[in-house]
Amino acid sequence: ITSLLERPHVVAFIAAGGLLSFIAQTYDQDLVNRFAGGPSAQVTNFTAGRMLLLEKEGVEVFYAVDKYAPTEVDVLIGKICTGNPNSDTSLWPDPSLLEEISDHYHGAWTPGCYRQLENLKARIIEKKQYIWRTRKQWIQCLLWGNKGTFAATYIPTDEDFEEGAELLRRSFPKNWQNSEVAAIVFPEEFEPRT
């Protein structure tokens, strides 16, 4: 795992968020600082990353970000492939399994999910209890951890975010793009204390 995290493009694990970011930061706490430094030289000099399209106000902008391979995810979670998916084992749960099974995680990080993973981390890192589990065993482990404060039952959709953005546009119609922060005035009333 250490040699994997020395590669420049693995800052993409931080961008992925969730379990991948959590595990990567467990083994390399400096990874967030490397991520904040921008994409790796593989992206900036050799355009070897993943191309994303951002469309805003009718203008399409392409930009490149670092990417990781599925096999690198397998290395990060400590997966041992046996040739039979039912008997493959891993030190950490597969990210898709966490999404599917855990009531603490539904696309957004929650305190319950964080506690569940902190407990796993304590067993693996601090207590050195290296237990490789099959998919079935991970399901049992994650179901057992489904206690306490769960994730929200309603997950906001893209339409919800678009509606929120539209409300903001209607409430603050002025475009502040390229404006100095000091020049931005919020329309609020001042009520002096009496």
Backbone hydrogen bonds, N-H to C=O, Kabsch-Sander energy under -0.5 kcal/mol:
donor,donor_aa,acceptor,acceptor_aa,energy
5,L,1,I,-2.4
6,E,2,T,-0.7
7,R,4,L,-1.5
10,V,7,R,-1.1
11,V,8,P,-0.9
12,A,9,H,-1.9
13,F,10,V,-2.0
14,I,11,V,-0.9
15,A,11,V,-1.4
16,A,12,A,-1.9
17,G,13,F,-0.9
17,G,14,I,-0.7
20,L,17,G,-0.7
21,S,17,G,-1.3
22,F,18,G,-2.2
23,I,19,L,-2.8
24,A,20,L,-2.4
25,Q,21,S,-2.5
26,T,22,F,-1.5
27,Y,23,I,-1.5
28,D,24,A,-1.9
31,L,28,D,-1.5
32,V,29,Q,-0.5
34,R,30,D,-2.0
35,F,31,L,-2.4
36,A,32,V,-2.4
37,G,33,N,-0.9
38,G,35,F,-1.9
43,V,40,S,-1.1
44,T,40,S,-2.4
45,N,41,A,-2.5
46,F,41,A,-1.1
47,T,43,V,-1.3
48,A,42,Q,-2.7
50,R,65,V,-3.1
52,L,63,Y,-3.1
54,L,52,L,-0.5
54,L,61,V,-3.0
55,E,53,L,-0.5
56,K,54,L,-0.5
56,K,59,V,-2.3
59,V,56,K,-1.9
60,E,58,G,-0.5
61,V,54,L,-2.9
63,Y,52,L,-2.3
65,V,50,R,-2.3
72,E,69,A,-0.9
73,V,69,A,-1.3
74,D,70,P,-1.8
75,V,71,T,-1.9
76,L,72,E,-2.4
77,I,73,V,-2.4
78,G,75,V,-1.1
79,K,74,D,-3.2
80,I,89,T,-3.6
81,C,79,K,-0.6
87,S,84,N,-2.0
88,D,84,N,-0.9
89,T,80,I,-1.9
90,S,133,R,-1.9
91,L,77,I,-1.1
92,W,77,I,-2.3
97,L,94,D,-0.7
98,L,94,D,-2.0
99,E,95,P,-1.9
100,E,96,S,-1.9
101,I,97,L,-2.8
102,S,98,L,-1.5
105,Y,102,S,-0.7
106,H,108,A,-0.8
113,C,104,H,-0.5
114,Y,110,T,-2.5
115,R,111,P,-2.6
116,Q,112,G,-2.2
117,L,113,C,-2.4
118,E,114,Y,-2.7
119,N,115,R,-2.2
120,L,116,Q,-1.6
121,K,117,L,-2.9
122,A,118,E,-2.5
123,R,119,N,-1.8
124,I,120,L,-2.4
125,I,121,K,-3.3
126,E,121,K,-0.8
126,E,122,A,-0.5
127,K,122,A,-2.5
129,Q,123,R,-3.3
130,Y,128,K,-1.2
131,I,129,Q,-1.2
132,W,130,Y,-0.6
133,R,90,S,-2.5
133,R,131,I,-0.5
135,R,88,D,-0.5
138,W,134,T,-2.4
139,I,135,R,-2.3
140,Q,136,K,-1.9
141,C,137,Q,-2.4
142,L,138,W,-3.0
143,L,139,I,-2.5
144,W,140,Q,-2.2
145,G,141,C,-1.3
146,N,143,L,-1.3
147,K,145,G,-2.4
150,F,148,G,-0.6
151,A,103,D,-2.7
155,I,153,T,-0.6
161,F,157,T,-1.7
162,E,158,D,-2.4
163,E,159,E,-2.6
164,G,160,D,-2.2
165,A,161,F,-2.5
166,E,162,E,-2.3
167,L,163,E,-2.3
168,L,164,G,-2.1
169,R,165,A,-2.4
170,R,166,E,-2.5
171,S,167,L,-2.2
172,F,168,L,-2.8
176,W,174,K,-0.6
179,S,176,W,-2.1
183,A,180,E,-1.0
184,I,181,V,-1.4
185,V,183,A,-0.5
186,F,184,I,-0.5
188,E,186,F,-1.6
191,E,189,E,-0.6
